[in-house]
Amino acid sequence: MRAFPSKYGNALEFGHLIGGEEVYEGEALERRNPSDREDLVARFPEGTKEVLRRAAGKAREAFLEWSRTPAPVRGQVLFNLVKVLEREKPALTRLMVREVGKTPKEAAGDVQEAIDTALFFASEGRRLYGQTVPSEMPHKELFTFRRPLGVVGIITAGNFPIAVPSWKLIPAVLAGNAVVWKPSDDSPALSYIFAKLFEEAGLPPGVINVVFGGGKSSTGQWMVELMDEGLFQKFAFTGSTQVGRWIGEVAGRNLIRPTLELGGKNPLVVMRDADLDLALEGAWWSAFATGGQRCTSAGNLLVDAPIYEEFKRRFLEKVEATRVGSPLLHPEVTYGPFINERFFARWQDHYRMGEEDGARLLFGRGRITRENP
């Protein structure tokens, strides 16, 4: 890894992390600050199918030793990770604001989620209990052990670039598995540093391997296809429902149990006897936090008729007062940039579909610019 100056801090150039070593192989990709495209944040390679195979091979090698490490010892690595993450929380928070456009408050919460997850699962190292079951036959005992599965393939999204990967990486390694992780190409620098912090905490090389790249017709798609080659014994994915269905099909024909965290469509229902102050705050935060780019973001507001006009008036007042801008330059804003152009284009489609269906736009005039504030 090397660092060189960019507009709002150093840009990082790094390779895939395979077996504890950096591999610079594949077409060069870039990640820029979504608030200011002049600010280069990261330069990294796109992983090929061969790179993925190599990563899975190194994971298999590391698994043989890591799976034999006592679970309480594996848990101690996670206790170490807690300390490392707490120390690096301010730096990770600032990088998240810069790389994916979260507000400082949300970015700090994202990192804290990983700290809390590591703290919880560290203790699970002493609680990987099996079961004993009474038998109807004499001189026979039934009991179970928890055993690691093998190599886990993990693909995560960029809207929660530390929290969501922690929910998958931490339990996987605590249970004795090894991992090949394809993080979002919207958060490569955060992902690289997160993996290096695992190493600092004492995780052996090769237990977590990171291969960077895109999704469709790129590293993510090729990684899913490698289930057909028997390289993964478990697969975890965070992303769209459409892609999740396909992953489920590939996993199913290989008798692999996938873990799929897919997109949502969340209505918020406000009844006439609701606490309006609380409902307004919840609706506003759910709709606009993280720029509305969460699977748990409110997609529809359904308001009881007797309170509809009052709720609409007060909600639109809150929307109009929402501070929008670059969270890196203005930490007090609530609404930062879209994480990428693809997400923004999808939001434009929502405007178009609403107009075509006869809906009436209550607030907003399209893309916010200096000319269209």
N, C-alpha and C positions, 0 to 999 in steps of 0.2 A: 504494500500500500504506500502511496505517496500523496502528499498534500501540496497544493499550490494555490496562490491567492485568487479569490473571486470577489464579487461585488460586496457581499455581506458576510464574508468569512472565507475559510479555506474550502476549496473543492477537493474531493477525495477521488483518487483513481485506484481501483483495486480489482482483484480477480475473484473467481470462484474460490470457495474454501473447501478443499477436498483433502481429507486425511491430514488436516492440520497445515496444509500448504496452499499457497495461492496459485491458481491456474489461470493464466491470461490466454484464453482460447475462445474464439468466437467473434462475431461482428461487434464492434464497439458501439455502445449505447450511452445516452446521456440522460441525466435527470436535472431539471432546472426548477428553481423556485417558482411555484405557481403564482405568487404575488408579483414577481418581477422576473421575466424571462431572461433578462440580461445576467442573472445570477446563476452561474453553473454550480450545482451542488455535488454531483457525482458523475464519474465516467466509469463504465463497467462493461464486461462482455456479455453477449447473449449465449447461453449454454446450448450446445448441440446435443443430439441424442447420444453421441459417443461420450461426451462429457458427463451426461447423466448416468450412463452405464458405469463409467469410472467411479463416480461418486457413490453409486449403489454398491459397487464392489468394495470400496474403502469402508463403507458403513457396515457391510457384512463382516469384514475383518475385525473392525472395532467391536462389533456386537459380541463376538465370541468371548472376548475378555470382559467387556462391560457387563454382560448378562450374568457373569459369574461373580461380580462384585457384590458383596452383601448389601441388601436394600438400605440398612441404616447408614452405610458408608455413602451410598448414592444420595441419600437424603442430606448428608452433611455438605455435599457439593452445592445443593440448593440453598442451604443456610449460608454458605459462602457467597452465593449469587445474590442473596438478599442484601448483604453488606455492600457488595460491589455496585448493585443498582442504586442503593440509597446514596452512595458516594457520587455516582455519576448522574443522578436525577436532574440536577440543573442543566448539565450539558446536553443530555438527551432531550430534555424539554425544549431547549432553544433550537436544537437541530430539527425537531419535529415541527416546530413552528415554521422553520425555514423550508424544510423539504416537502411537507404535505399541506401547509397552510392552516394548521389548527391554531386556535387561540392559546395563549400561555396557560390559561386555567385548564382547558381541555387536554392539552398536551401533558401537563403535569399529572392529571388524573389518569391518562393512558399509561404513563410509566408506573404510577402507583399501583395500578391494577396488576402489572407484572410482579411488582414487589410482593403484593398480597398473595398472589398465586404461588410464587416461589415459597413464601413462608408457610402456606397451608400444606403444600405437597412435600416440603422438607420433612414435616412431621409424619407424613404418610409412609416414610421410609421405615418407620417402626410399627406400622399398622397394616402392612400388606398381608392381612390375615387370610388363611384358607378357611375351610369349614370341616367339621366332623359331623357325620350323619349316622344315626343308629341303623343297624341292619336287622332284617327279620331272620337272618340265618345265624346260628351259633358260630363262635370262633371266627367271626368275620367283622372287620372294621372298614368303614368308608371314610375317606378324608380327601380333601382337595388342596392343591397348592396354586398360588398365582405365579404364572411363568410368563416371561416376556415373549412377544410374538416374533420379533426379528427386526427387519428394516421397515420403517414407516415412511411413506411418502407424504409430504405436507405441502399444500399450496394455500397461501393466505392473501388477503386483500390489503389495500393500502390505507383504508380509512381509520383503522386502529392498528398502526404498524408495529407496536410493541405489545399491547394488551392481548390481541387475538392470537398472535403467534405464541405468546406465553401459555395460553390455555391448551395448546397442542404440544409444544416442545417440552414443557416442564413435566407434565404427566408421562409423556412417552419415555423420556430418559430416566425418570424416577423408577418406572416399572422395568428398566433394564433394556429398553430397545435402543437401536441406533436410528438415525434420521437422515433423510435427504429432504431439504427444505428449499422450495422455490418461492421466495417472497415476491411481493408485488414490485413491478418495475417503477411504481410511483414512490417507493420508499427504500431504495437499495442501500443508501448510506446508513440509515438506521438499522437495517437488517444485518449489514456487515458488522457494525459495531456491537449489536446485541449478541451475535454469535461469538465475537471475540471476547465479550465479557463472560460468557459461559466458560471459555477456555481459561480465563484468568481465575475463575472460581474453582478450577480444578478438574473440569470435565476433560477426559482424555481426547486427544486428536482423533478425528474420524467418527466420534459419536454423533456430532451434528455436522453435516456437510451442507454447504449452501451453494446452490447453482442459480445464477441470476438469469433473467430473461423475461420475455413477454408471455402472453397467454395463448390466444388462438393462433394457429399456424406458427407457433414458437415453442419456447421451452416448456411452458405449462402443458400444452397439448401433447408434446412428445413424452413428457413424464407420465402422463396418464396412460399412454399407449404402451409404456414399458411394463405395466401390470401384466400384459399378455406374455411377457418374457419371464415372468416369475421373479422379478427383482424386488417386489414389495410384498410384505405379508399383512400390511395395514395401510389404509389411505385416508387422509383427512383433508377436507377442502372447505374454504370459505369463499363464497362468490355467488354467482347467479343461479337461479333455479334451473334454467335451461342447461347450463354446463353441468350442474349437479346431477341432473337426470342421466346425462351421458356417462359421467363418472360412475354412477350407480350401476349402469348397464355393464361397463367394463369390469368393475369390481365383482359384480354378481357372477359373470361367466367364469371368473377365476376363483370363486368361493372366498372372496375377501370381503370383510365387513367394513364398509366405508363409514366415516363420520362426516356428515354433510351439514354445514351451516349455511343456509341459503337465504335468498332475498325475501323480504317481507312486504306486506301492504297493510299498514296499521291504521284502522279508524279510531278516532277519539270521540266518544259519545258523551255529551254534556246534558244532563237531565235538569229539570226545572228546580229541583231542590239541592243542586250542587253548590258548593262553596265557589262562587264565581272568581274570586281573587285567585284561589288555588288552581282552578280550571284554566284560567287565562294564562297564568304563569306556566303551567304544564304544557298547554297547547303551543304557546310561543316557543318555549325551549325545545320541545320535541320537533317542531317544524324547522327551526332555524339553527340549532346547534350543529356543529360540524358541517355547516352549509347545507343541512338537510341530507347529507350523504351517508346515512346510516340505515341499516335494515330495520332499525326500530324507530325511524323518523315517522312522524304523523303524516299519513297520506291523505286522509279525509277528516274533516270536522263535521260531525252530525250533532246538531244543536236542537234541543226541544223548542217547539214553536213559541211558547210564552216568553222565553228569554232570548230568542234568536236575535232581535234587533239590538238589544243592549249588549249582548255578547259580541256581535259583529262589530259594533261601534268601538267597543273597548279593545277588541283584538286588533282592529286596523290601526288604532292609536298606538298600540305597542309595536306593531310592524313598522309604522312610519318612523317611530323613534329609534328603531334598531340601528346601531352603528355598524357600518360596513366599511371594510378596508383591509389593508395589509396588517396582520397581527404582529408581524416582525417590527414594523415601524410604529404601530399604534396598538399597544398591548390591550387597551381598554375595549377594542371592538368586539362585537359578538359574532359577526358574520364575516368570515374570511373568503378566500378564493375557492373556486372549484378545484378539485385535486388534479384534474386533467381536462383536456379539450373534449374527450369522449363524454364525460359526465355533463359538461356544459351543453353539448349538443343534445343530450337526452332531455335536459330541462327545457331547451328550446322546443323540442318535439311536444312536450307536455303543453306548452302555450298553444302550439298549433292545433293539437288534438282538441283542446278545450274550446278554441274558437270554432273549429269545424263542427263540434257537437252542440254549439249554441250556448256555451257557458259565457257568463259575463265576468270580465276581469275586474277585480275590485281594487287592486293595487299593483303597481309595477309597470315599467315601460321597457322591458327587455334588458339587454346587457348594460351594466353600469359602467360608464366611462366618464371622463372629464366633461364631455359634451352632453352626456345623458346621466346626470348624477341621481 
